[in-house]
Amino acid sequence: MTLADGIDDLAGAAARGDAAALDALLTAIRPEVLRLCGRLLPNREDAEEACQDALLAVARGIGRFEGRASFHTWLYRVTANRARSTYRMLRRRWLVEAGGVPLPDPPDPRRTSVVAGTRLDLLEALDALRPELAEALTLRDVLDLGYREIADLLGLPEGTVKSRIHEARRQVRQRLTDAGG
């Protein structure tokens, strides 16, 4: 039995209401969830917050896990959505605490790592997309899921997924080009 099989078994048991399986599942997936959140969010503290939100979403939503896609694919979707939601919440909080002073635009490269600045730009661009485009692009380009896997997860034809990703990339590329120039 592989680790993935063990996780899938725990997820199935948790989805059927086994509280001990849910606890074991959350413990087992936490490092991966934190790693995925860290791929989207530039600060460790923000990634930790998104990780906690994602684990809570898994705990609350595990009963809706249907097994249509693998548990990891479902987990990636939940995690990506929670990381983007955490970013939006942190951004709103910053705007309120800063008294409406806009975010620095773009991040100052002398004080921000290239990776962190790039992630902030990407998060801003994703936030400007329609949710269905942002989700497809995040699953493909940030979390590296395959087109078929995304199609199964979202319950869409593969051609629709490819179309959404193409359009999302076009819009993100345009936004990043406009922001950089």
N, C-alpha and C positions, 0 to 999 in steps of 0.2 A: 504494500500500500504506500502510495506517495503522499507527501505533505498535502498536495492539492486534493487528493481523494479524501484525506482526513478532514480538511476544511469543508469540502462539499458535504461530507457526512454530518459534520457538526452543524452546518447551515441547514441541512434538511431537518435534523432533529430540532434545532432552534425554531425553525419555521412551523413545526408541529406543536410548539409550546413547551419544549424541554428547557427549563430555566438554567440547569447546570450546563447544558450544551451551549446555550447563549453566552454564559459567562466565559466558558472555555474558548468559544469562537471569538469573542471580543478581545480576549487576551492574545490569542494567536494572530489576529489580523492587525492589531495596533501598530506594530513596526512598519508594515506595508502601507497602511493608511497614512501614517506620518510621513513616510518617504514620498508618497504620491502628493500629499499636500505641500510638501517642500518643493516639489517640481513646479508648482504653480505660484506659491507665495514666497516672497523674497526674504522674509524675516522668520527666524526659528519660532519666535513667540506666536506669530500669526499662524504658522503651520501647525503649531500645537493646538491653538484655539480651533482651527478648522478640523483637525484630527478629532478633537473631542466632540465637535458638532457632528462629524461624519459617523463616529461610533454611536452616538445617541440616535442618529437617524437610522442606522442599521438596527439597533435594538428595538426602536419603535416600529420599523417597517419590515422586519424579518418575516412577519406573518404574511406579507404580500409577495415575498420572494416565491416565484412560481417555478423556477428551474427552467424557464424557456431558454435562457442563456446560462452559462456557467456562473457559479456564485461570484468568482473573481470579476467577471465582466459586469455583473450587477453591482458589485462593490465599487468598481471603478466609476461607474455612472453616479452612484450616490456620493462618492468622495469628490469627484470633479464638481458636482453641483454644490456640495457644501463648501468646498474651497472657494468657489466663485461667490457664493452667498456671503461667506465670511469676509471676503475682500470688500464687497459692496457695503456690508455692515460697518466694517472698520473705516471705510472711506466716509460714510455718512457721519459716524461718530467724530471723525477728525474734523469734518466741516462744521459740525455743531460746536465742538470744543474750540475751534479756531475762530469762532464768531463769523463764519461765512467767508473767511479769507480763502481764496481758491488754493488748491494743491499746487505746489511748485511744478512748473511745467517747462521743459521736461526735467527729470531728476538730474541733479548736478553731478556730472561724471567725476568730479574731484572728491565727492563725498559718498557716492553710490557706486557699488561694484557694477561692472558691465552686465553681469548676470542679473543682479537685482533690478537695474534700470530696464533691462530687456523684459523681465517678467512684469514689471509695473506697466510698461507700454503695452504688452500683450494683454494683461488684465483689463486695461482701459479699452483696448480695441475689442476684446471679447464682450465687455459690458455694453458696448455700443451695438452689438449684433442682436438680431431677433433670437430669442432663447433657443429655438430649434437649430439654428445655425451654429450658435456658440457651443451647444452641447455636442453636436456632431464633430466639430473641429477640435474641441478639447479631447474627446475620446480618441480621435485619430492622431492628431499631431502632438499632443502633450502626453497622453497615456499610451500611445502606440498600439491601439487596438486595430485589428484588421477590418476591412469594409464589411465582410460577411458577419463578423462578430458584432459590429455596430448595428447592422441591419437586423440581426436576430434580437439584439437587446432592445432596440427601439420599435420592433415590429413593423419595419418598413422594407420595401424592396431595395435591393442593393443599389440600383440605379438612382433612387431618390437620395440615398445616403451620399453617394458620390457627387450628385448635383448640389446637395447642401454644403458639402465640404468644399467643393469648387467655389461656390458663391461666397462662402465664409472666408476662404483664403483670399479671394479677390478683394472683398471689403476690408479685411485686416491689412492686406498689403497696401491698399489705397490709404487707409488711415495712418499706417506707420510711415508711409512716404510723405503724406501731408504734414505729419507731426515732426518729421526729421528735417524738412526743408522749409 
